[in-house]
Amino acid sequence: MAQSMILQGVRSSMAVPILHQEDLLGIMVIDSSMAVNAYTEKDLDLLTNIANQTAQFIKISRMAEKIEKDVATRERFQKLLSPDLAELVVSGHLKVEKGGESRAATVLFADIRGFTSLSETISPSEVLQLLNEYYEVIVDVVFSYEGTVDKFIGDEVMVIWGAPVTHDDDPIRAVRTALAIQKAVVDFNKYRAGQGKHQIQIGIGINTGNLVAGYIGSTKTMNYSVIGDTVNTASRLCSCAKKGQVIISENTYRFVQKYFNIAKYKLIKVKGKSKPIRVYNVLSARKKSPKSVH
């Protein structure tokens, strides 16, 4: 710094810190090669005021950038998480890892039975209205049990417990959610019947196990999701569930058997599995089941 000033022929110099409270944002320097003692106390006061205003401008700019980033983050995660959990992500109290990570999680798939046939009998606008009204109902149920809405695939929805948010009773929450969704669909159908509209029936499949969670997509568009055999099996279970049924895997059954009335369903052959797997049909919640977190 001294050598630079000598080479430039600086004869007078004045520097003040750019401070916001106790946060040092930079240093403001002016110099002159015209005369020694070129600056007065008034010049120092003026430079200090300019530095203070600069500090305010920098802080406001950074705050505006943070607000813009927070709004984008909030909008993204409010589509996946309940509003309370989305706020935890925005505030930094809940971390969502950008890289892939192995997680133990429970995955739920639910889809409308006979939807293709139904969609052929009503107009496209009616189909969209039906799906939007249906999803409005079940997403409220999912969020009440703090599940993560992974994606909507036509008439099918995929929900996760254990990624990015983990609870001690995630499998139990998933099954409670499934039963609550089936009940909500009954109420939804009563409303639609009163409107003279088509009614729907859904099947639900649930599986628990290890999977990989993280951001998936291109550099331009990335979404938080999960992949792995656990997800694929949950989807297969959903496919074999009949109208009004909640079908769970043996892995899920081990965690929830004390909390629900469950019947052994059957052995099914699942794509990707060499042997048939045992599945169970959840009938109802037990009235005096052990206490869970939710």
Phi, psi and omega in degrees: 000313181297315179298321179297318180294320180295314181298327180273355178074030180288127181251337177220143180212151179215134182225141176224148178283147172266100187244139168236107190057243178254012182266114179278114183263342181165190179225136178254126185232136168231149179215167182220140175254008185273320186205158173279146181056045183286341186248145181252178177298324178295322177297321178296317178298318180296315180296323178296318178297318178297319179296321179295318178294322177297318179299318178297317180296317179298316181296318180296318179298316180294322179294320179296319178297319180294319179297317179297318179294319180296321179297316180296318179295317181298315180298321181293313187277340175291341175282339182257319190244164173296155182307319180297316180290323178299320178295325177295323177294314181299318182284348180090000180283343177234119184269135173244109185291135180280334176272162178290143178218147179280131181225150168267122187213167176241131184242134179240133170241139175223132174217162185277130179281137179068026184293321181300315179295319180298316183294341178279345183259350179234163184287158178304322179294324177292324178298312181296319179297318178299311182297316181297318179293319179296312181294326177302318182291310187283331178294323175301319178295313180302314182294330180294337177253016175056041172273163179253121177283111183282308181195161171250128180237087184064245180265009182249143176238143178242129184231146182235143166237129182111354177204125357279352183258134181245135173236159179294336185239040183304314179300323179294317178301319181298315182290320176300319178298316181300315179295321179292325177295315179299321178293318180297326179293323176300312179295321179299319180292323178298319178296315181292324178298320178295335179269358183073028183252164180295145177258164183229160174227144182233156171244146183230136175235140183226137176220150180236138179170189180276145178207176177250128181242145178164187180277132182233137178143198178266177179293339181270326182224115180231141178230146176283130182204180178228149179221161177135176182298326179302318180292314181299319180294319178301320179296319179295321179296320178299320182297329182267355178285136178274178179304128177080358183271152170239107182257131180236157178277171177294327178299316179290320181306319181301327182276334192244358189300332181282346189257347187221157171275116189229138177247139172298132184263288179186171171272134179233150176269122183248136179303131180094351178250134181286331181241153176298151179245150179276132177236162186229149180253116180279123184266315183191168174278145177284140182292325180241052179280157177305151184289133173249176184295321185263000000 
